[in-house]
């Protein structure tokens, strides 16, 4: 008996979740709160107050929470599952998600190259080889790792920049390990 294989859905063949919402216009706090939650989920804005996401169970649950928030704020919403989407709209969705994730990867790379690397260079310049400083920088590295994990988690369309962002975070880890080794060598005799 032959088994039938099903192909995994490609981005162009999947269904989409669409949220259309309205919050009171006099409250910028309400608009920002909803926008922030939808961006945290990874939503792509097709236009103002119209957001799309790939159809995933965890995203459905997240959208339900956003809808509750919209209602709490005195607004209203409509939630639709789109299965029949023309090719131009699908391309707009996929390109939008890819662009969104690529920008986030680029921000991570920039954060690594500027803030993180410069912080270690500055502490070396100051000769501030303390455990406390190394610990503070380690916390910055953990923030970068969490940020990268969040971006990768909502990069459903395989955006460009993921490998570079991973590489830069790994470079930051190596720089920190070298700095920590120097801290240890310089403070070992004072413990």
N, C-alpha and C positions, 0 to 999 in steps of 0.2 A: 504494500500500500504506500503510495507516494504521499509525502507531506508537502503541503503548499507553503512556500515561503512568502512572507510579505516584506516588501521593501520598507525601510524606515522612511518616515515622511521627510521630504525635502522642505526647505523653507517656503518654496513656491507652492507646495501642495497641502500645507497645513491649514487648520482653521485658526481664527483669530478672535480675541476678546475685545470688544469695543465698549468703552464707557463714555457716555455723553452726560455732562453734569452742569448744574447751575448752582452757584452759591450767591448769597446776597451781595449786591454790587458795592454796598457801602462798607463792607468789611474786607480790607486787603489781607488781614490776618487769616480769615477763612480761606481765601483764594490761595494764599501761600501755603497754608497747612495741607490743603488737598494736593496742590502741585508737588510739595515735598514728598508726600506719601506715594504718589504715583511715580515720581522720579526714583524713589528708593526701590520701588518694585521693578524699575527698568522700563517704565512706560514710554512710548513714543507718541508725542503730540502730533496728530494729523492737522489739527487746527486748534484754536483756543477752546478749551474745555471739552475737547474730543481726543481721547487717548486710546491707543491700541496696544495690545500685548499678545504674544503667542498664546495659544490655548494650552495651558498647563494647569494641572490641578492646584498646585500651590499658589499660582497667580490668581486663579478663581477665588480662592479663599482670601487672598490679599485684597482683591477688588471688592469683595463683600464688606470687608472692614472699611475700605475707603468710602463705600456707599453709606455705611452707617455714620461715618464722620460727616459726610455731606448732609445727611438728614439732621444730625445733631446741630450742625451749623445753620440750620434753617433753609437748606437747599433741596434740590431734587436731582435725580439721576435716572438714566436708562442704561441698562446693561444688556448687550447683545452678543451672541456668538455668530461670527460670520464664517460661513463655509463656502459660499459662492462669491468669490472675489475676483474681479477681472485682473488680467495680467499686469496692467499699468499700476493698479492699486497695490498688488502684491509686491511689485518691484519697489514702489515707494516705501512700503513698510520695511522690507528687507534692507534696502539702502539706508533708510532712516535709522534702523537699529544698528547697522554696521557703523555708520558715521558716529552715532552716539557712543558706542563702545570704543571706537578708535580714538575719539577725543579723550575719553577717560584713561585709556592706556597711555596716551601722550602726556596727560597730566601727571600720571605716576612717574613716567620717565623724567619729566621735568623736575618733579619733587626730589627724585633720587639724585639727579645731576646737580641740582642747585642746593637746595636746603640741606639734604643729608650729607653729601660729600663736603660741602662748605662748613658744616658744623664740625665734622671731624678735623678738617684742615685748621679751623679756627682754634679748636682745643689743643691741637698739636702746637700751633703757633704760640699760644698762651702757656704751653707746657702744663696744662691742667689735666694731669694724669691721675684722676681720682676715681675711686669705685663709684661714687655718686654720679659723676659725669658719664661714666661708661653705662651705668644703669639707665640714666635719662635717655641716652642715645639708643640703647636697646629698646626702650619703650617706643621711640620713634620708628624703629625698624618694625616692631610688632604692629604699629598703626599702618605702615606701608603694606605689610603682609595681609592684614585684614582687608584693607582697601582693595588690593589686587584680587583677593578671593571674592569679594563682592562683585567686582567688575566682571571677573571670569564667570561667576554664577549667573549673571544676567546677559552674557554675551552669547545669545542663542544663534547668531548668524555668522559666527567665526570672523570677527572683525580683524583687520590688520593691526599689528602693534602688540599683540599678546606676547609673542616670543621675546620682543625687545624689552617689554615691561618686566617679564620674568627674569631676564638676564640682568637688568639694572638692579632689581631687588636683590638678586644673588650677589651682585657686585657690592652692594651696600652691606650685605651680611659679611662678606670677606673683609671689607674695610673695617667694620666694627670688630671682628675677631682679631685683626691685627692691632687695633687700638687697645682692645682689652688685654692682649698679650703684653703690650707695652706698659699698660697700667699695672699689670701684675708684676712685671720685672722691676718697675720703679718703686713699687710699694711693698714688695715682698720683705725687704729688710726692716720695714717699720712696723710690721704686724706683731 
